[in-house]
Amino acid sequence: MSKPRSLDLPARTRAYRLATPRQEFAVLDSRPDGAARGTVLLLPGYTGSKEDFLGLLDPLADVGYRAVAVDGRGQFESPGPRHMSGYTPRALGGDVLAQVAALADGPVHLVGHSFGGFVARSAARLDPSPFLSLTLLSSGPGRVGPEQRTKIRMLRAALPVLPPSWVWAATQWLDGRDPAYVPDPPEIMAFLERRWFSTQPAQLIATGRQLRVEPDRTEGLVALPLPLHVAYGSGETVWAVSELAHMARSVNARHTVIRGADHSPNVSHPGELVGAMTEFWAGVTVGRPSPTTA
């Protein structure tokens, strides 16, 4: 779970509901003071939300990019269906295409964090034309590692039969048993609890299943006519670092390893991540960049 370190809205950021023909989506939209160099669409991961990108919004605006972070259907402040059938890869990818069209500022640079990377590549497979590039941030080629699969399986089993408050309490108890656990400030804990209870259980069950069973999609990534960027922290634990490195080489992607970061460089190392992404985007207009490790 990504946890924003602060909930303060940057001065140049506006929160609103983006209307599309499919539904409305809650977004945080940050704009630079002058003309934008481009627009970035940021997709959050499993159990996450648009707030996971709060640390990136001002730094991206500072270097001239409009940055839009979105709650996907059924995530936090965006409505979603109560049935698992509403959260197929095709449905989620189609939502992203609708979001880009509604922003009316495309083509855009697409960034997907963790499960958001699955959604991003689904959108790009449906139609790559609305996108200038694709960045997979802490997002692997297929299913998550064994420990994460076990956690998601337990959550999937509990959600349909236990009250949400019991499941939330259990997740907090499990987090507290981690030797590296550090208690969150009260305002962050209150936000995480509010986000948990606002997210559709069907969304958690359906997307959790995809994280557990997704096959390796490396071949599909190779086929995408887009410049690719694979970025993750040196302490990544949801996917094996070796697996992410192999994916980056296999798809001829720009390859960034952020030293000292774990699964959420967007929270812990926003400056380094923005620097890596903007350097990648600078080469996009001249074609697919050569693979480079940062």
Stockholm file with secondary structure:
# STOCKHOLM 1.0

chainA/1-294         MSKPRSLDLPARTRAYRLATPRQEFAVLDSRPDGAARGTVLLLPGYTGSKEDFLGLLDPLADVGYRAVAVDGRGQFESPGPRHMSGYTPRALGGDVLAQVAALADGPVHLVGHSFGGFVARSAARLDPSPFLSLTLLSSGPGRVGPEQRTKIRMLRAALPVLPPSWVWAATQWLDGRDPAYVPDPPEIMAFLERRWFSTQPAQLIATGRQLRVEPDRTEGLVALPLPLHVAYGSGETVWAVSELAHMARSVNARHTVIRGADHSPNVSHPGELVGAMTEFWAGVTVGRPSPTTA
#=GR chainA/1-294 SS CCCCSCCCCCTTEEEEEEECSSCEEEEEEECCSSCCSEEEEEECCTTCCGGGGHHHHHHHHHTTEEEEEECCTTSTTSCCCSSGGGGCHHHHHHHHHHHHHHHTCCSEEEEEETHHHHHHHHHHHHCCTTEEEEEEESCCSSSCCHHHHHHHHHHHHHTTTSCHHHHHHHHHHHHHTSTTCCCCCHHHHHHHHHHHHHSCHHHHHHHHHHHHHCCCCHHHHHHCSSCEEEEEETTCCSSCHHHHHHHHHHTTCEEEEETTCCSCHHHHCHHHHHHHHHHHHHTGGGSSCCCCBC
#=GC SS_cons         CCCCSCCCCCTTEEEEEEECSSCEEEEEEECCSSCCSEEEEEECCTTCCGGGGHHHHHHHHHTTEEEEEECCTTSTTSCCCSSGGGGCHHHHHHHHHHHHHHHTCCSEEEEEETHHHHHHHHHHHHCCTTEEEEEEESCCSSSCCHHHHHHHHHHHHHTTTSCHHHHHHHHHHHHHTSTTCCCCCHHHHHHHHHHHHHSCHHHHHHHHHHHHHCCCCHHHHHHCSSCEEEEEETTCCSSCHHHHHHHHHHTTCEEEEETTCCSCHHHHCHHHHHHHHHHHHHTGGGSSCCCCBC
//
